[in-house]
Amino acid sequence: MKKLLLIIVCVIVAIGAYAAYLYTASCGPQKYTVHPSAFDSIEEAWDFYKELDAALCGY
């Protein structure tokens, strides 16, 4: 039972690491966020990153 639980935890961590994306804002700070492949379209991803950039840089 312990091995099964450990395997499940490892799978969850691996999925989370795969979905992570290090985004660098235009003013310099870096934050981990959702990978572009998680969005329905690339346009939706770029809109999200523009809003994230504005939040990080204080626009």
N, CA, C and O atoms as a Tripos MOL2 file, in Angstrom:
@<TRIPOS>MOLECULE
protein
  236   235    59     0     0
PROTEIN
NO_CHARGES

@<TRIPOS>ATOM
      1 N           0.8180   -1.1850    0.0000 N.3       1 MET1
      2 CA          0.0000    0.0000    0.0000 C.3       1 MET1
      3 C           0.8720    1.2630    0.0000 C.2       1 MET1
      4 O           0.5330    2.2510   -0.6520 O.2       1 MET1
      5 N           1.9880    1.2310    0.7270 N.am      2 LYS2
      6 CA          2.8660    2.3920    0.7900 C.3       2 LYS2
      7 C           3.5090    2.6560   -0.5690 C.2       2 LYS2
      8 O           3.6930    3.8080   -0.9600 O.2       2 LYS2
      9 N           3.8490    1.5870   -1.2870 N.am      3 LYS3
     10 CA          4.4540    1.7560   -2.6030 C.3       3 LYS3
     11 C           3.4720    2.3960   -3.5720 C.2       3 LYS3
     12 O           3.8580    3.2510   -4.3690 O.2       3 LYS3
     13 N           2.2170    1.9930   -3.5140 N.am      4 LEU4
     14 CA          1.1990    2.5680   -4.3930 C.3       4 LEU4
     15 C           1.0180    4.0540   -4.1040 C.2       4 LEU4
     16 O           0.9220    4.8620   -5.0280 O.2       4 LEU4
     17 N           0.9730    4.4090   -2.8480 N.am      5 LEU5
     18 CA          0.8330    5.8080   -2.4680 C.3       5 LEU5
     19 C           2.0360    6.6180   -2.9390 C.2       5 LEU5
     20 O           1.8790    7.7370   -3.4270 O.2       5 LEU5
     21 N           3.2200    6.0660   -2.7990 N.am      6 LEU6
     22 CA          4.4370    6.7460   -3.2440 C.3       6 LEU6
     23 C           4.4280    6.9350   -4.7650 C.2       6 LEU6
     24 O           4.8160    7.9930   -5.2600 O.2       6 LEU6
     25 N           3.9920    5.9310   -5.4930 N.am      7 ILE7
     26 CA          3.9190    6.0320   -6.9580 C.3       7 ILE7
     27 C           2.9200    7.1090   -7.3590 C.2       7 ILE7
     28 O           3.1930    7.8940   -8.2670 O.2       7 ILE7
     29 N           1.7760    7.1570   -6.7010 N.am      8 ILE8
     30 CA          0.7670    8.1610   -7.0200 C.3       8 ILE8
     31 C           1.3050    9.5670   -6.7580 C.2       8 ILE8
     32 O           1.1020   10.4670   -7.5720 O.2       8 ILE8
     33 N           1.9790    9.7580   -5.6480 N.am      9 VAL9
     34 CA          2.5620   11.0630   -5.3260 C.3       9 VAL9
     35 C           3.6090   11.4470   -6.3720 C.2       9 VAL9
     36 O           3.6560   12.6000   -6.8030 O.2       9 VAL9
     37 N           4.4310   10.5140   -6.7750 N.am     10 CYS10
     38 CA          5.4620   10.7980   -7.7910 C.3      10 CYS10
     39 C           4.8370   11.1900   -9.1220 C.2      10 CYS10
     40 O           5.3340   12.0930   -9.7960 O.2      10 CYS10
     41 N           3.7700   10.5330   -9.5040 N.am     11 VAL11
     42 CA          3.0820   10.8580  -10.7580 C.3      11 VAL11
     43 C           2.4940   12.2620  -10.6820 C.2      11 VAL11
     44 O           2.6030   13.0270  -11.6400 O.2      11 VAL11
     45 N           1.8810   12.6060   -9.5750 N.am     12 ILE12
     46 CA          1.2940   13.9370   -9.4150 C.3      12 ILE12
     47 C           2.3730   15.0150   -9.4720 C.2      12 ILE12
     48 O           2.1760   16.0490  -10.1100 O.2      12 ILE12
     49 N           3.4840   14.7930   -8.8290 N.am     13 VAL13
     50 CA          4.5920   15.7550   -8.8570 C.3      13 VAL13
     51 C           5.1550   15.8840  -10.2660 C.2      13 VAL13
     52 O           5.4820   16.9880  -10.7030 O.2      13 VAL13
     53 N           5.2720   14.7730  -10.9780 N.am     14 ALA14
     54 CA          5.8000   14.8180  -12.3460 C.3      14 ALA14
     55 C           4.8710   15.5980  -13.2680 C.2      14 ALA14
     56 O           5.3380   16.3630  -14.1110 O.2      14 ALA14
     57 N           3.5710   15.4160  -13.1190 N.am     15 ILE15
     58 CA          2.6160   16.1650  -13.9440 C.3      15 ILE15
     59 C           2.7060   17.6520  -13.6340 C.2      15 ILE15
     60 O           2.6770   18.4790  -14.5450 O.2      15 ILE15
     61 N           2.8140   17.9900  -12.3740 N.am     16 GLY16
     62 CA          2.9460   19.3870  -11.9930 C.3      16 GLY16
     63 C           4.2120   20.0230  -12.5310 C.2      16 GLY16
     64 O           4.1940   21.1760  -12.9630 O.2      16 GLY16
     65 N           5.2960   19.2930  -12.5110 N.am     17 ALA17
     66 CA          6.5620   19.8110  -13.0320 C.3      17 ALA17
     67 C           6.5000   19.9780  -14.5470 C.2      17 ALA17
     68 O           7.0990   20.9070  -15.0890 O.2      17 ALA17
     69 N           5.7910   19.1020  -15.2290 N.am     18 TYR18
     70 CA          5.6580   19.1880  -16.6830 C.3      18 TYR18
     71 C           4.8350   20.4140  -17.0770 C.2      18 TYR18
     72 O           5.1110   21.0370  -18.1020 O.2      18 TYR18
     73 N           3.8340   20.7640  -16.2820 N.am     19 ALA19
     74 CA          2.9430   21.8730  -16.6000 C.3      19 ALA19
     75 C           3.5200   23.2260  -16.1970 C.2      19 ALA19
     76 O           2.9600   24.2580  -16.5660 O.2      19 ALA19
     77 N           4.6070   23.2490  -15.4620 N.am     20 ALA20
     78 CA          5.1770   24.5150  -14.9900 C.3      20 ALA20
     79 C           5.9720   25.1990  -16.1010 C.2      20 ALA20
     80 O           6.5720   24.5430  -16.9530 O.2      20 ALA20
     81 N           5.9620   26.5100  -16.0710 N.am     21 TYR21
     82 CA          6.6290   27.3170  -17.0820 C.3      21 TYR21
     83 C           7.2290   28.5370  -16.3850 C.2      21 TYR21
     84 O           6.5180   29.2590  -15.6860 O.2      21 TYR21
     85 N           8.5010   28.7670  -16.5640 N.am     22 LEU22
     86 CA          9.1660   29.9220  -15.9650 C.3      22 LEU22
     87 C           8.9850   31.1230  -16.8940 C.2      22 LEU22
     88 O           9.5570   31.1800  -17.9820 O.2      22 LEU22
     89 N           8.1830   32.0700  -16.4420 N.am     23 TYR23
     90 CA          7.8800   33.2610  -17.2370 C.3      23 TYR23
     91 C           8.7350   34.4150  -16.7360 C.2      23 TYR23
     92 O           8.8160   34.6600  -15.5320 O.2      23 TYR23
     93 N           9.3700   35.1190  -17.6570 N.am     24 THR24
     94 CA         10.1600   36.3000  -17.3220 C.3      24 THR24
     95 C           9.4000   37.5270  -17.8070 C.2      24 THR24
     96 O           9.1580   37.6830  -19.0040 O.2      24 THR24
     97 N           9.0290   38.3880  -16.8840 N.am     25 ALA25
     98 CA          8.2910   39.6090  -17.2230 C.3      25 ALA25
     99 C           9.2170   40.5870  -17.9400 C.2      25 ALA25
    100 O          10.4410   40.4690  -17.8760 O.2      25 ALA25
    101 N           8.6120   41.5450  -18.6170 N.am     26 SER26
    102 CA          9.4020   42.5110  -19.3790 C.3      26 SER26
    103 C          10.2590   43.4030  -18.4770 C.2      26 SER26
    104 O          11.2580   43.9650  -18.9260 O.2      26 SER26
    105 N           9.8650   43.5330  -17.1960 N.am     27 CYS27
    106 CA         10.6460   44.3660  -16.2840 C.3      27 CYS27
    107 C          11.6290   43.5490  -15.4390 C.2      27 CYS27
    108 O          12.3210   44.1090  -14.5890 O.2      27 CYS27
    109 N          11.6990   42.2350  -15.6610 N.am     28 GLY28
    110 CA         12.7340   41.4400  -15.0180 C.3      28 GLY28
    111 C          12.3330   40.2930  -14.1210 C.2      28 GLY28
    112 O          12.9840   39.2500  -14.1760 O.2      28 GLY28
    113 N          11.2920   40.4120  -13.2860 N.am     29 PRO29
    114 CA         10.9990   39.3060  -12.3600 C.3      29 PRO29
    115 C          10.5750   38.0250  -13.0720 C.2      29 PRO29
    116 O           9.9410   38.0660  -14.1260 O.2      29 PRO29
    117 N          10.9310   36.9010  -12.4840 N.am     30 GLN30
    118 CA         10.5700   35.6040  -13.0370 C.3      30 GLN30
    119 C           9.6130   34.8960  -12.0830 C.2      30 GLN30
    120 O           9.8030   34.9230  -10.8680 O.2      30 GLN30
    121 N           8.5910   34.2690  -12.6380 N.am     31 LYS31
    122 CA          7.6070   33.5340  -11.8460 C.3      31 LYS31
    123 C           7.2470   32.2520  -12.5850 C.2      31 LYS31
    124 O           7.2240   32.2140  -13.8150 O.2      31 LYS31
    125 N           6.9650   31.1990  -11.8150 N.am     32 TYR32
    126 CA          6.4670   29.9660  -12.4070 C.3      32 TYR32
    127 C           4.9700   30.0900  -12.6080 C.2      32 TYR32
    128 O           4.2500   30.5380  -11.7160 O.2      32 TYR32
    129 N           4.5110   29.6990  -13.7660 N.am     33 THR33
    130 CA          3.1000   29.7960  -14.1090 C.3      33 THR33
    131 C           2.7120   28.6200  -15.0000 C.2      33 THR33
    132 O           3.4670   27.6560  -15.1300 O.2      33 THR33
    133 N           1.5590   28.7020  -15.5980 N.am     34 VAL34
    134 CA          1.0230   27.6270  -16.4280 C.3      34 VAL34
    135 C           1.7030   27.6210  -17.7960 C.2      34 VAL34
    136 O           1.9360   28.6780  -18.3830 O.2      34 VAL34
    137 N           2.0170   26.4450  -18.2930 N.am     35 HIS35
    138 CA          2.6470   26.2920  -19.6050 C.3      35 HIS35
    139 C           1.6610   26.6610  -20.7100 C.2      35 HIS35
    140 O           0.4630   26.4190  -20.5600 O.2      35 HIS35
    141 N           2.1280   27.2380  -21.8110 N.am     36 PRO36
    142 CA          1.2270   27.6250  -22.9060 C.3      36 PRO36
    143 C           0.3900   26.4650  -23.4630 C.2      36 PRO36
    144 O          -0.7090   26.6920  -23.9710 O.2      36 PRO36
    145 N           0.8810   25.2590  -23.3770 N.am     37 SER37
    146 CA          0.1230   24.1230  -23.9040 C.3      37 SER37
    147 C          -1.1290   23.8210  -23.0820 C.2      37 SER37
    148 O          -1.9790   23.0480  -23.5250 O.2      37 SER37
    149 N          -1.2580   24.4120  -21.8960 N.am     38 ALA38
    150 CA         -2.4330   24.1780  -21.0510 C.3      38 ALA38
    151 C          -3.6270   25.0220  -21.4940 C.2      38 ALA38
    152 O          -4.7470   24.7760  -21.0470 O.2      38 ALA38
    153 N          -3.4120   25.9990  -22.3530 N.am     39 PHE39
    154 CA         -4.4870   26.8610  -22.8250 C.3      39 PHE39
    155 C          -5.1370   26.2750  -24.0680 C.2      39 PHE39
    156 O          -4.5570   25.4330  -24.7540 O.2      39 PHE39
    157 N          -6.3550   26.7370  -24.3460 N.am     40 ASP40
    158 CA         -7.0790   26.2590  -25.5300 C.3      40 ASP40
    159 C          -6.4700   26.7800  -26.8210 C.2      40 ASP40
    160 O          -6.5160   26.1010  -27.8460 O.2      40 ASP40
    161 N          -5.8990   27.9790  -26.7810 N.am     41 SER41
    162 CA         -5.2680   28.5500  -27.9740 C.3      41 SER41
    163 C          -4.0580   29.3670  -27.5490 C.2      41 SER41
    164 O          -3.9330   29.7550  -26.3870 O.2      41 SER41
    165 N          -3.1790   29.6210  -28.4900 N.am     42 ILE42
    166 CA         -1.9860   30.4030  -28.1890 C.3      42 ILE42
    167 C          -2.3560   31.8580  -27.9050 C.2      42 ILE42
    168 O          -1.6820   32.5340  -27.1270 O.2      42 ILE42
    169 N          -3.4340   32.3380  -28.5410 N.am     43 GLU43
    170 CA         -3.8900   33.7020  -28.2830 C.3      43 GLU43
    171 C          -4.3460   33.8570  -26.8270 C.2      43 GLU43
    172 O          -4.0640   34.8700  -26.1870 O.2      43 GLU43
    173 N          -5.0440   32.8530  -26.3190 N.am     44 GLU44
    174 CA         -5.4770   32.8800  -24.9220 C.3      44 GLU44
    175 C          -4.2710   32.8840  -23.9810 C.2      44 GLU44
    176 O          -4.2790   33.5680  -22.9570 O.2      44 GLU44
    177 N          -3.2450   32.1240  -24.3290 N.am     45 ALA45
    178 CA         -2.0260   32.0900  -23.5250 C.3      45 ALA45
    179 C          -1.3410   33.4550  -23.5260 C.2      45 ALA45
    180 O          -0.9250   33.9300  -22.4700 O.2      45 ALA45
    181 N          -1.2160   34.0940  -24.6890 N.am     46 TRP46
    182 CA         -0.5460   35.3940  -24.7570 C.3      46 TRP46
    183 C          -1.3340   36.4600  -24.0140 C.2      46 TRP46
    184 O          -0.7400   37.3480  -23.4020 O.2      46 TRP46
    185 N          -2.6790   36.3880  -24.0560 N.am     47 ASP47
    186 CA         -3.4870   37.3350  -23.2720 C.3      47 ASP47
    187 C          -3.2120   37.1610  -21.7800 C.2      47 ASP47
    188 O          -3.0880   38.1400  -21.0440 O.2      47 ASP47
    189 N          -3.1190   35.9110  -21.3440 N.am     48 PHE48
    190 CA         -2.8170   35.6430  -19.9350 C.3      48 PHE48
    191 C          -1.4460   36.1870  -19.5610 C.2      48 PHE48
    192 O          -1.2890   36.8000  -18.5060 O.2      48 PHE48
    193 N          -0.4490   35.9660  -20.4210 N.am     49 TYR49
    194 CA          0.9050   36.4370  -20.1360 C.3      49 TYR49
    195 C           0.9940   37.9630  -20.1450 C.2      49 TYR49
    196 O           1.7810   38.5370  -19.3920 O.2      49 TYR49
    197 N           0.1980   38.6260  -20.9850 N.am     50 LYS50
    198 CA          0.1630   40.0920  -20.9760 C.3      50 LYS50
    199 C          -0.3840   40.6050  -19.6420 C.2      50 LYS50
    200 O           0.1440   41.5580  -19.0690 O.2      50 LYS50
    201 N          -1.4530   39.9590  -19.1550 N.am     51 GLU51
    202 CA         -2.0150   40.3590  -17.8650 C.3      51 GLU51
    203 C          -1.0520   40.0720  -16.7250 C.2      51 GLU51
    204 O          -0.9390   40.8610  -15.7870 O.2      51 GLU51
    205 N          -0.3630   38.9480  -16.8070 N.am     52 LEU52
    206 CA          0.6270   38.5990  -15.7890 C.3      52 LEU52
    207 C           1.7770   39.6080  -15.7980 C.2      52 LEU52
    208 O           2.2650   40.0090  -14.7420 O.2      52 LEU52
    209 N           2.2010   40.0080  -16.9770 N.am     53 ASP53
    210 CA          3.2710   40.9980  -17.1210 C.3      53 ASP53
    211 C           2.8430   42.3180  -16.4900 C.2      53 ASP53
    212 O           3.6280   42.9610  -15.7920 O.2      53 ASP53
    213 N           1.6160   42.7160  -16.7330 N.am     54 ALA54
    214 CA          1.0990   43.9680  -16.1660 C.3      54 ALA54
    215 C           1.0390   43.8830  -14.6400 C.2      54 ALA54
    216 O           1.3440   44.8570  -13.9520 O.2      54 ALA54
    217 N           0.6500   42.7280  -14.1120 N.am     55 ALA55
    218 CA          0.5700   42.5560  -12.6570 C.3      55 ALA55
    219 C           1.9530   42.5670  -12.0230 C.2      55 ALA55
    220 O           2.1380   43.1440  -10.9520 O.2      55 ALA55
    221 N           2.9220   41.9390  -12.6690 N.am     56 LEU56
    222 CA          4.2710   41.8600  -12.1110 C.3      56 LEU56
    223 C           5.0210   43.1900  -12.2210 C.2      56 LEU56
    224 O           5.8290   43.5250  -11.3550 O.2      56 LEU56
    225 N           4.7530   43.9360  -13.2780 N.am     57 CYS57
    226 CA          5.4980   45.1730  -13.5060 C.3      57 CYS57
    227 C           4.7510   46.4130  -13.0290 C.2      57 CYS57
    228 O           5.3170   47.5060  -13.0310 O.2      57 CYS57
    229 N           3.4990   46.2680  -12.6210 N.am     58 GLY58
    230 CA          2.7520   47.3970  -12.0860 C.3      58 GLY58
    231 C           2.2380   48.3600  -13.1370 C.2      58 GLY58
    232 O           2.1820   49.5650  -12.8890 O.2      58 GLY58
    233 N           1.8630   47.8650  -14.2950 N.am     59 TYR59
    234 CA          1.3350   48.7500  -15.3580 C.3      59 TYR59
    235 C          -0.0770   49.1360  -15.0320 C.2      59 TYR59
    236 O          -0.7060   49.8730  -15.7910 O.2      59 TYR59
@<TRIPOS>BOND
     1     1     2 1
     2     2     3 1
     3     3     4 2
     4     3     5 am
     5     5     6 1
     6     6     7 1
     7     7     8 2
     8     7     9 am
     9     9    10 1
    10    10    11 1
    11    11    12 2
    12    11    13 am
    13    13    14 1
    14    14    15 1
    15    15    16 2
    16    15    17 am
    17    17    18 1
    18    18    19 1
    19    19    20 2
    20    19    21 am
    21    21    22 1
    22    22    23 1
    23    23    24 2
    24    23    25 am
    25    25    26 1
    26    26    27 1
    27    27    28 2
    28    27    29 am
    29    29    30 1
    30    30    31 1
    31    31    32 2
    32    31    33 am
    33    33    34 1
    34    34    35 1
    35    35    36 2
    36    35    37 am
    37    37    38 1
    38    38    39 1
    39    39    40 2
    40    39    41 am
    41    41    42 1
    42    42    43 1
    43    43    44 2
    44    43    45 am
    45    45    46 1
    46    46    47 1
    47    47    48 2
    48    47    49 am
    49    49    50 1
    50    50    51 1
    51    51    52 2
    52    51    53 am
    53    53    54 1
    54    54    55 1
    55    55    56 2
    56    55    57 am
    57    57    58 1
    58    58    59 1
    59    59    60 2
    60    59    61 am
    61    61    62 1
    62    62    63 1
    63    63    64 2
    64    63    65 am
    65    65    66 1
    66    66    67 1
    67    67    68 2
    68    67    69 am
    69    69    70 1
    70    70    71 1
    71    71    72 2
    72    71    73 am
    73    73    74 1
    74    74    75 1
    75    75    76 2
    76    75    77 am
    77    77    78 1
    78    78    79 1
    79    79    80 2
    80    79    81 am
    81    81    82 1
    82    82    83 1
    83    83    84 2
    84    83    85 am
    85    85    86 1
    86    86    87 1
    87    87    88 2
    88    87    89 am
    89    89    90 1
    90    90    91 1
    91    91    92 2
    92    91    93 am
    93    93    94 1
    94    94    95 1
    95    95    96 2
    96    95    97 am
    97    97    98 1
    98    98    99 1
    99    99   100 2
   100    99   101 am
   101   101   102 1
   102   102   103 1
   103   103   104 2
   104   103   105 am
   105   105   106 1
   106   106   107 1
   107   107   108 2
   108   107   109 am
   109   109   110 1
   110   110   111 1
   111   111   112 2
   112   111   113 am
   113   113   114 1
   114   114   115 1
   115   115   116 2
   116   115   117 am
   117   117   118 1
   118   118   119 1
   119   119   120 2
   120   119   121 am
   121   121   122 1
   122   122   123 1
   123   123   124 2
   124   123   125 am
   125   125   126 1
   126   126   127 1
   127   127   128 2
   128   127   129 am
   129   129   130 1
   130   130   131 1
   131   131   132 2
   132   131   133 am
   133   133   134 1
   134   134   135 1
   135   135   136 2
   136   135   137 am
   137   137   138 1
   138   138   139 1
   139   139   140 2
   140   139   141 am
   141   141   142 1
   142   142   143 1
   143   143   144 2
   144   143   145 am
   145   145   146 1
   146   146   147 1
   147   147   148 2
   148   147   149 am
   149   149   150 1
   150   150   151 1
   151   151   152 2
   152   151   153 am
   153   153   154 1
   154   154   155 1
   155   155   156 2
   156   155   157 am
   157   157   158 1
   158   158   159 1
   159   159   160 2
   160   159   161 am
   161   161   162 1
   162   162   163 1
   163   163   164 2
   164   163   165 am
   165   165   166 1
   166   166   167 1
   167   167   168 2
   168   167   169 am
   169   169   170 1
   170   170   171 1
   171   171   172 2
   172   171   173 am
   173   173   174 1
   174   174   175 1
   175   175   176 2
   176   175   177 am
   177   177   178 1
   178   178   179 1
   179   179   180 2
   180   179   181 am
   181   181   182 1
   182   182   183 1
   183   183   184 2
   184   183   185 am
   185   185   186 1
   186   186   187 1
   187   187   188 2
   188   187   189 am
   189   189   190 1
   190   190   191 1
   191   191   192 2
   192   191   193 am
   193   193   194 1
   194   194   195 1
   195   195   196 2
   196   195   197 am
   197   197   198 1
   198   198   199 1
   199   199   200 2
   200   199   201 am
   201   201   202 1
   202   202   203 1
   203   203   204 2
   204   203   205 am
   205   205   206 1
   206   206   207 1
   207   207   208 2
   208   207   209 am
   209   209   210 1
   210   210   211 1
   211   211   212 2
   212   211   213 am
   213   213   214 1
   214   214   215 1
   215   215   216 2
   216   215   217 am
   217   217   218 1
   218   218   219 1
   219   219   220 2
   220   219   221 am
   221   221   222 1
   222   222   223 1
   223   223   224 2
   224   223   225 am
   225   225   226 1
   226   226   227 1
   227   227   228 2
   228   227   229 am
   229   229   230 1
   230   230   231 1
   231   231   232 2
   232   231   233 am
   233   233   234 1
   234   234   235 1
   235   235   236 2
@<TRIPOS>SUBSTRUCTURE
     1 MET1         2 RESIDUE 1 A MET
     2 LYS2         6 RESIDUE 1 A LYS
     3 LYS3        10 RESIDUE 1 A LYS
     4 LEU4        14 RESIDUE 1 A LEU
     5 LEU5        18 RESIDUE 1 A LEU
     6 LEU6        22 RESIDUE 1 A LEU
     7 ILE7        26 RESIDUE 1 A ILE
     8 ILE8        30 RESIDUE 1 A ILE
     9 VAL9        34 RESIDUE 1 A VAL
    10 CYS10       38 RESIDUE 1 A CYS
    11 VAL11       42 RESIDUE 1 A VAL
    12 ILE12       46 RESIDUE 1 A ILE
    13 VAL13       50 RESIDUE 1 A VAL
    14 ALA14       54 RESIDUE 1 A ALA
    15 ILE15       58 RESIDUE 1 A ILE
    16 GLY16       62 RESIDUE 1 A GLY
    17 ALA17       66 RESIDUE 1 A ALA
    18 TYR18       70 RESIDUE 1 A TYR
    19 ALA19       74 RESIDUE 1 A ALA
    20 ALA20       78 RESIDUE 1 A ALA
    21 TYR21       82 RESIDUE 1 A TYR
    22 LEU22       86 RESIDUE 1 A LEU
    23 TYR23       90 RESIDUE 1 A TYR
    24 THR24       94 RESIDUE 1 A THR
    25 ALA25       98 RESIDUE 1 A ALA
    26 SER26      102 RESIDUE 1 A SER
    27 CYS27      106 RESIDUE 1 A CYS
    28 GLY28      110 RESIDUE 1 A GLY
    29 PRO29      114 RESIDUE 1 A PRO
    30 GLN30      118 RESIDUE 1 A GLN
    31 LYS31      122 RESIDUE 1 A LYS
    32 TYR32      126 RESIDUE 1 A TYR
    33 THR33      130 RESIDUE 1 A THR
    34 VAL34      134 RESIDUE 1 A VAL
    35 HIS35      138 RESIDUE 1 A HIS
    36 PRO36      142 RESIDUE 1 A PRO
    37 SER37      146 RESIDUE 1 A SER
    38 ALA38      150 RESIDUE 1 A ALA
    39 PHE39      154 RESIDUE 1 A PHE
    40 ASP40      158 RESIDUE 1 A ASP
    41 SER41      162 RESIDUE 1 A SER
    42 ILE42      166 RESIDUE 1 A ILE
    43 GLU43      170 RESIDUE 1 A GLU
    44 GLU44      174 RESIDUE 1 A GLU
    45 ALA45      178 RESIDUE 1 A ALA
    46 TRP46      182 RESIDUE 1 A TRP
    47 ASP47      186 RESIDUE 1 A ASP
    48 PHE48      190 RESIDUE 1 A PHE
    49 TYR49      194 RESIDUE 1 A TYR
    50 LYS50      198 RESIDUE 1 A LYS
    51 GLU51      202 RESIDUE 1 A GLU
    52 LEU52      206 RESIDUE 1 A LEU
    53 ASP53      210 RESIDUE 1 A ASP
    54 ALA54      214 RESIDUE 1 A ALA
    55 ALA55      218 RESIDUE 1 A ALA
    56 LEU56      222 RESIDUE 1 A LEU
    57 CYS57      226 RESIDUE 1 A CYS
    58 GLY58      230 RESIDUE 1 A GLY
    59 TYR59      234 RESIDUE 1 A TYR
